[in-house]
């Protein structure tokens, strides 16, 4: 099973793998989050996302993990948090939305997630933006 192979590969990484094998670490944790998403393992997705967001060197490197985080929040019925996270991601990509603090954003989690997914599919690069 893919999940077991990915988990084993992560376990075999050395202690300071993010410093010594950054690209491999990022790829393995993204794969683990993806497979966990398919299996509906929210705890594992959250763990992988936390690991990636802790070590991501750029917004580009954090986009997939942030997308998974939005899905976890939505799956946990935390829709307002998911929308807020989507808006933060999009703002970091240079898209600014005017919001009234008293009014909920007019876009849904699904709509904002689709925008992020389109950016990911089109290999959107945001190297000029710094990771917050």
N, CA, C and O of each residue as an XYZ file, in Angstrom:
528
protein
N       0.835     -1.186      0.000
C       0.000      0.000      0.000
C       0.877      1.246      0.000
O       1.892      1.300      0.695
N       0.485      2.233     -0.774
C       1.258      3.476     -0.908
C       1.457      4.162      0.436
O       2.533      4.682      0.730
N       0.420      4.158      1.234
C       0.483      4.842      2.521
C       1.593      4.283      3.397
O       2.334      5.041      4.022
N       1.711      2.973      3.446
C       2.740      2.330      4.255
C       4.137      2.644      3.726
O       5.060      2.887      4.503
N       4.288      2.639      2.411
C       5.589      2.944      1.811
C       6.020      4.377      2.105
O       7.181      4.630      2.425
N       5.092      5.299      1.997
C       5.401      6.703      2.267
C       5.752      6.897      3.736
O       6.724      7.577      4.067
N       4.949      6.292      4.620
C       5.227      6.395      6.058
C       6.593      5.813      6.397
O       7.320      6.374      7.217
N       6.948      4.690      5.771
C       8.248      4.074      6.008
C       9.365      4.991      5.520
O      10.382      5.145      6.196
N       9.185      5.590      4.366
C      10.193      6.510      3.834
C      10.393      7.697      4.773
O      11.524      8.137      4.982
N       9.317      8.212      5.331
C       9.416      9.329      6.279
C      10.164      8.895      7.532
O      10.999      9.637      8.049
N       9.865      7.696      8.019
C      10.548      7.180      9.206
C      12.046      6.997      8.972
O      12.834      7.114      9.910
N      12.443      6.712      7.742
C      13.849      6.488      7.430
C      14.652      7.784      7.257
O      15.880      7.752      7.180
N      13.964      8.903      7.197
C      14.669     10.184      7.080
C      15.493     10.441      8.342
O      15.080     10.092      9.449
N      16.652     11.049      8.160
C      17.506     11.354      9.307
C      16.910     12.485     10.137
O      15.951     13.134      9.717
N      17.478     12.715     11.308
C      16.934     13.688     12.255
C      16.773     15.096     11.680
O      15.752     15.740     11.925
N      17.723     15.573     10.946
C      17.678     16.937     10.422
C      17.376     16.931      8.928
O      17.988     17.667      8.154
N      16.424     16.088      8.539
C      16.128     15.887      7.119
C      15.656     17.141      6.410
O      15.891     17.276      5.209
N      15.002     18.060      7.095
C      14.530     19.276      6.435
C      15.719     20.150      6.011
O      15.633     20.877      5.021
N      16.806     20.079      6.749
C      18.002     20.846      6.388
C      18.843     20.121      5.332
O      19.414     20.753      4.444
N      18.912     18.822      5.434
C      19.803     18.068      4.541
C      19.113     17.548      3.280
O      19.757     17.413      2.240
N      17.822     17.258      3.358
C      17.073     16.713      2.219
C      15.714     17.406      2.117
O      14.664     16.768      2.187
N      15.764     18.718      1.950
C      14.547     19.527      1.964
C      13.531     19.085      0.908
O      12.368     18.853      1.239
N      13.941     18.967     -0.336
C      13.007     18.629     -1.421
C      12.367     17.260     -1.206
O      11.165     17.090     -1.411
N      13.170     16.295     -0.795
C      12.650     14.955     -0.523
C      11.656     14.988      0.637
O      10.597     14.362      0.571
N      11.995     15.711      1.689
C      11.113     15.818      2.855
C       9.783     16.450      2.465
O       8.719     15.961      2.844
N       9.851     17.537      1.708
C       8.636     18.221      1.264
C       7.771     17.288      0.433
O       6.563     17.197      0.651
N       8.378     16.603     -0.509
C       7.635     15.696     -1.381
C       6.992     14.550     -0.600
O       5.834     14.208     -0.842
N       7.731     13.960      0.328
C       7.182     12.845      1.109
C       6.020     13.290      1.993
O       5.007     12.596      2.082
N       6.159     14.431      2.641
C       5.069     14.897      3.506
C       3.852     15.335      2.694
O       2.719     15.159      3.143
N       4.068     15.900      1.511
C       2.938     16.225      0.637
C       2.234     14.953      0.167
O       1.005     14.902      0.129
N       3.006     13.929     -0.190
C       2.408     12.657     -0.612
C       1.633     12.024      0.538
O       0.540     11.493      0.340
N       2.200     12.084      1.733
C       1.529     11.514      2.900
C       0.213     12.233      3.172
O      -0.797     11.593      3.466
N       0.219     13.553      3.076
C      -1.018     14.330      3.279
C      -2.045     13.978      2.209
O      -3.232     13.846      2.505
N      -1.594     13.825      0.973
C      -2.492     13.497     -0.136
C      -3.136     12.130      0.055
O      -4.349     11.983     -0.096
N      -2.331     11.144      0.383
C      -2.856      9.790      0.594
C      -3.776      9.770      1.814
O      -4.804      9.093      1.808
N      -3.408     10.508      2.854
C      -4.244     10.583      4.057
C      -5.577     11.249      3.758
O      -6.596     10.909      4.359
N      -5.569     12.195      2.834
C      -6.803     12.860      2.411
C      -7.736     11.845      1.748
O      -8.942     11.837      1.994
N      -7.161     11.002      0.914
C      -7.944      9.967      0.239
C      -8.550      9.006      1.255
O      -9.684      8.556      1.094
N      -7.790      8.695      2.298
C      -8.257      7.774      3.340
C      -9.136      8.453      4.389
O      -9.721      7.782      5.239
N      -9.229      9.784      4.329
C     -10.050     10.514      5.295
C      -9.425     10.606      6.670
O     -10.135     10.785      7.659
N      -8.107     10.485      6.752
C      -7.391     10.529      8.029
C      -7.015     11.972      8.353
O      -5.913     12.425      8.042
N      -7.939     12.681      8.979
C      -7.761     14.101      9.260
C      -6.591     14.344     10.211
O      -5.875     15.335     10.065
N      -6.392     13.461     11.172
C      -5.288     13.615     12.122
C      -3.947     13.570     11.403
O      -3.065     14.386     11.670
N      -3.795     12.613     10.488
C      -2.538     12.475      9.740
C      -2.338     13.657      8.793
O      -1.222     14.158      8.658
N      -3.409     14.107      8.138
C      -3.305     15.269      7.256
C      -2.813     16.469      8.053
O      -1.891     17.168      7.633
N      -3.432     16.701      9.201
C      -3.059     17.835     10.051
C      -1.600     17.755     10.475
O      -0.893     18.763     10.485
N      -1.157     16.563     10.823
C       0.227     16.359     11.228
C       1.197     16.683     10.085
O       2.204     17.361     10.291
N       0.889     16.198      8.896
C       1.735     16.464      7.722
C       1.741     17.948      7.375
O       2.793     18.516      7.083
N       0.574     18.570      7.408
C       0.459     19.996      7.102
C       1.272     20.811      8.099
O       2.000     21.723      7.706
N       1.155     20.491      9.382
C       1.925     21.209     10.401
C       3.418     21.093     10.144
O       4.158     22.071     10.252
N       3.850     19.893      9.805
C       5.273     19.651      9.532
C       5.738     20.484      8.334
O       6.794     21.113      8.386
N       4.963     20.485      7.277
C       5.332     21.243      6.071
C       5.343     22.744      6.360
O       6.305     23.434      6.023
N       4.284     23.244      6.976
C       4.194     24.685      7.220
C       5.269     25.168      8.192
O       5.680     26.327      8.130
N       5.723     24.305      9.077
C       6.798     24.652      9.994
C       8.120     24.826      9.263
O       8.941     25.660      9.644
N       8.326     24.037      8.209
C       9.630     24.015      7.539
C       9.640     24.619      6.131
O      10.704     24.717      5.520
N       8.492     25.020      5.610
C       8.436     25.543      4.244
C       9.318     26.778      4.112
O       9.318     27.661      4.970
N      10.075     26.816      3.008
C      10.990     27.921      2.758
C      10.348     29.045      1.955
O      10.894     30.147      1.888
N       9.200     28.779      1.347
C       8.546     29.791      0.521
C       7.047     29.540      0.494
O       6.570     28.485      0.912
N       6.321     30.519     -0.001
C       4.877     30.348     -0.171
C       4.613     29.223     -1.164
O       3.703     28.417     -0.967
N       5.407     29.168     -2.231
C       5.242     28.092     -3.220
C       5.281     26.724     -2.547
O       4.469     25.848     -2.844
N       6.233     26.555     -1.640
C       6.393     25.270     -0.966
C       5.262     24.983      0.019
O       5.042     23.830      0.391
N       4.555     26.010      0.437
C       3.487     25.811      1.420
C       2.090     25.714      0.801
O       1.134     25.401      1.510
N       1.950     25.975     -0.504
C       0.617     26.041     -1.122
C      -0.172     24.732     -1.022
O      -1.343     24.748     -0.643
N       0.448     23.612     -1.355
C      -0.280     22.345     -1.290
C      -0.710     22.044      0.136
O      -1.841     21.622      0.379
N       0.203     22.264      1.081
C      -0.122     22.014      2.487
C      -1.256     22.926      2.945
O      -2.156     22.493      3.664
N      -1.207     24.180      2.529
C      -2.272     25.118      2.900
C      -3.604     24.695      2.299
O      -4.652     24.859      2.923
N      -3.564     24.154      1.093
C      -4.771     23.655      0.450
C      -5.354     22.481      1.237
O      -6.567     22.389      1.425
N      -4.478     21.587      1.694
C      -4.939     20.471      2.525
C      -5.524     20.985      3.839
O      -6.525     20.455      4.321
N      -4.905     22.015      4.418
C      -5.398     22.588      5.669
C      -6.814     23.120      5.494
O      -7.667     22.916      6.357
N      -7.063     23.794      4.392
C      -8.406     24.314      4.103
C      -9.405     23.160      4.028
O     -10.511     23.261      4.559
N      -9.023     22.075      3.375
C      -9.904     20.908      3.259
C     -10.183     20.292      4.624
O     -11.309     19.874      4.897
N      -9.162     20.233      5.492
C      -9.338     19.684      6.841
C     -10.294     20.562      7.639
O     -11.191     20.059      8.315
N     -10.097     21.877      7.557
C     -10.982     22.789      8.281
C     -12.423     22.648      7.802
O     -13.349     22.603      8.611
N     -12.608     22.578      6.490
C     -13.962     22.436      5.939
C     -14.568     21.093      6.337
O     -15.746     21.024      6.685
N     -13.773     20.030      6.289
C     -14.269     18.702      6.666
C     -14.622     18.636      8.147
O     -15.434     17.810      8.563
N     -14.011     19.507      8.933
C     -14.283     19.573     10.371
C     -15.379     20.586     10.694
O     -15.580     20.944     11.854
N     -16.085     21.046      9.658
C     -17.170     22.028      9.790
C     -16.698     23.363     10.359
O     -17.474     24.083     10.987
N     -15.434     23.690     10.141
C     -14.884     24.974     10.561
C     -14.814     25.873      9.325
O     -13.741     26.280      8.879
N     -15.993     26.162      8.796
C     -16.089     26.859      7.524
C     -15.536     28.279      7.564
O     -14.868     28.704      6.621
N     -15.798     29.010      8.626
C     -15.293     30.386      8.712
C     -13.768     30.389      8.756
O     -13.126     31.224      8.119
N     -13.184     29.445      9.514
C     -11.720     29.348      9.555
C     -11.163     28.978      8.183
O     -10.127     29.495      7.764
N     -11.857     28.082      7.492
C     -11.417     27.672      6.156
C     -11.460     28.856      5.191
O     -10.533     29.055      4.407
N     -12.523     29.632      5.249
C     -12.648     30.811      4.387
C     -11.551     31.821      4.722
O     -10.911     32.371      3.825
N     -11.339     32.060      6.006
C     -10.292     32.996      6.425
C      -8.929     32.538      5.931
O      -8.136     33.350      5.455
N      -8.649     31.238      6.042
C      -7.363     30.699      5.574
C      -7.235     30.868      4.062
O      -6.171     31.244      3.571
N      -8.302     30.596      3.327
C      -8.286     30.797      1.869
C      -7.966     32.241      1.528
O      -7.152     32.512      0.645
N      -8.604     33.162      2.225
C      -8.377     34.583      1.952
C      -6.935     34.988      2.262
O      -6.348     35.787      1.532
N      -6.361     34.446      3.335
C      -4.965     34.727      3.676
C      -4.042     34.186      2.592
O      -3.108     34.867      2.169
N      -4.302     32.964      2.143
C      -3.486     32.361      1.082
C      -3.550     33.221     -0.171
O      -2.520     33.545     -0.762
N      -4.755     33.587     -0.572
C      -4.916     34.389     -1.783
C      -4.284     35.774     -1.634
O      -3.723     36.309     -2.590
N      -4.374     36.348     -0.443
C      -3.732     37.646     -0.225
C      -2.215     37.513     -0.331
O      -1.553     38.392     -0.884
N      -1.658     36.415      0.196
C      -0.215     36.172      0.076
C       0.204     35.988     -1.380
O       1.368     36.193     -1.725
N      -0.737     35.603     -2.229
C      -0.467     35.432     -3.661
C      -0.705     36.720     -4.445
O      -0.549     36.755     -5.665
N      -1.086     37.781     -3.726
C      -1.267     39.065     -4.381
C      -2.699     39.419     -4.716
O      -2.945     40.457     -5.331
N      -3.651     38.586     -4.330
C      -5.071     38.854     -4.566
C      -5.678     39.414     -3.285
O      -5.719     38.732     -2.261
N      -6.145     40.646     -3.344
C      -6.683     41.289     -2.147
C      -8.207     41.391     -2.234
O      -8.771     41.736     -3.273
N      -8.851     41.078     -1.110
C     -10.299     41.116     -1.032
C     -10.703     42.115      0.038
O     -10.170     42.104      1.148
N     -11.636     42.965     -0.301
C     -12.179     43.909      0.658
C     -13.228     43.178      1.484
O     -14.194     42.648      0.936
N     -13.044     43.148      2.790
C     -14.022     42.483      3.642
C     -14.469     43.424      4.747
O     -13.696     44.240      5.249
N     -15.706     43.293      5.103
C     -16.274     44.018      6.229
C     -16.195     43.069      7.414
O     -16.672     41.937      7.332
N     -15.597     43.517      8.519
C     -15.407     42.644      9.674
C     -16.717     42.069     10.202
O     -16.723     40.999     10.811
N     -17.814     42.761      9.976
C     -19.101     42.293     10.485
C     -19.836     41.384      9.512
O     -20.793     40.708      9.891
N     -19.395     41.366      8.263
C     -20.088     40.565      7.255
C     -19.208     39.396      6.822
O     -18.002     39.565      6.644
N     -19.797     38.215      6.650
C     -18.997     37.089      6.171
C     -18.584     37.316      4.719
O     -19.307     37.967      3.966
N     -17.416     36.781      4.318
C     -17.015     36.912      2.911
C     -18.075     36.307      2.006
O     -18.737     35.338      2.377
N     -18.233     36.874      0.830
C     -19.279     36.408     -0.075
C     -18.911     35.094     -0.758
O     -19.799     34.388     -1.235
N     -17.630     34.748     -0.819
C     -17.209     33.500     -1.456
C     -17.290     32.354     -0.461
O     -17.107     32.540      0.742
N     -17.566     31.176     -0.980
C     -17.623     29.987     -0.124
C     -16.254     29.328     -0.058
O     -15.359     29.667     -0.832
N     -16.092     28.397      0.857
C     -14.854     27.629      0.965
C     -14.563     26.939     -0.356
O     -13.427     26.954     -0.831
N     -15.584     26.334     -0.952
C     -15.398     25.623     -2.215
C     -14.905     26.554     -3.311
O     -13.999     26.206     -4.067
N     -15.507     27.747     -3.396
C     -15.104     28.696     -4.436
C     -13.657     29.143     -4.254
O     -12.891     29.202     -5.217
N     -13.291     29.453     -3.023
C     -11.923     29.895     -2.763
C     -10.930     28.754     -2.944
O      -9.822     28.966     -3.438
N     -11.317     27.555     -2.551
C     -10.449     26.385     -2.731
C     -10.200     26.121     -4.204
O      -9.095     25.747     -4.596
N     -11.223     26.313     -5.017
C     -11.078     26.114     -6.463
C     -10.050     27.094     -7.023
O      -9.228     26.719     -7.859
N     -10.090     28.333     -6.571
C      -9.113     29.322     -7.045
C      -7.698     28.862     -6.695
O      -6.796     28.935     -7.529
N      -7.508     28.395     -5.476
C      -6.185     27.921     -5.050
C      -5.768     26.702     -5.863
O      -4.615     26.599     -6.284
N      -6.705     25.775     -6.086
C      -6.394     24.574     -6.874
C      -6.009     24.941     -8.309
O      -5.094     24.342     -8.874
N      -6.694     25.914     -8.898
C      -6.356     26.353    -10.259
C      -4.943     26.922    -10.288
O      -4.175     26.647    -11.210
N      -4.605     27.710     -9.282
C      -3.252     28.257     -9.216
C      -2.222     27.140     -9.108
O      -1.173     27.192     -9.750
N      -2.521     26.133     -8.298
C      -1.594     25.003     -8.150
C      -1.449     24.233     -9.452
O      -0.334     23.898     -9.852
N      -2.565     23.948    -10.120
C      -2.535     23.191    -11.377
C      -1.785     23.922    -12.484
O      -1.164     23.298    -13.344
N      -1.849     25.240    -12.454
C      -1.185     26.041    -13.481
C       0.229     26.431    -13.079
O       0.836     27.322    -13.673
N       0.748     25.744    -12.054
C       2.117     25.986    -11.591
C       2.373     27.459    -11.309
O       3.432     27.995    -11.635
N       1.384     28.103    -10.695
C       1.533     29.509    -10.316
C       2.762     29.649     -9.426
O       2.932     28.889     -8.473
N       3.600     30.598     -9.730
C       4.802     30.825     -8.943
C       4.670     32.156     -8.229
O       4.313     33.171     -8.826
N       4.960     32.131     -6.963
C       4.862     33.364     -6.180
C       6.161     33.590     -5.415
O       6.135     34.004     -4.256
N       7.290     33.320     -6.054
C       8.583     33.466     -5.409
C       8.842     34.893     -4.931
O       9.624     35.105     -4.005
N       8.192     35.866     -5.556
C       8.425     37.249     -5.155
C       7.782     37.565     -3.811
O       8.103     38.587     -3.204
N       6.882     36.709     -3.334
C       6.233     36.926     -2.055
C       6.970     36.147     -0.976
O       7.449     35.040     -1.220
N       7.060     36.718      0.202
C       7.745     36.048      1.310
C       6.733     35.254      2.124
O       5.568     35.636      2.239
N       7.195     34.149      2.683
C       6.354     33.332      3.545
C       6.195     34.051      4.877
O       7.178     34.503      5.463
N       4.975     34.156      5.348
C       4.719     34.838      6.623
C       4.989     33.929      7.777
O       4.829     34.330      8.930
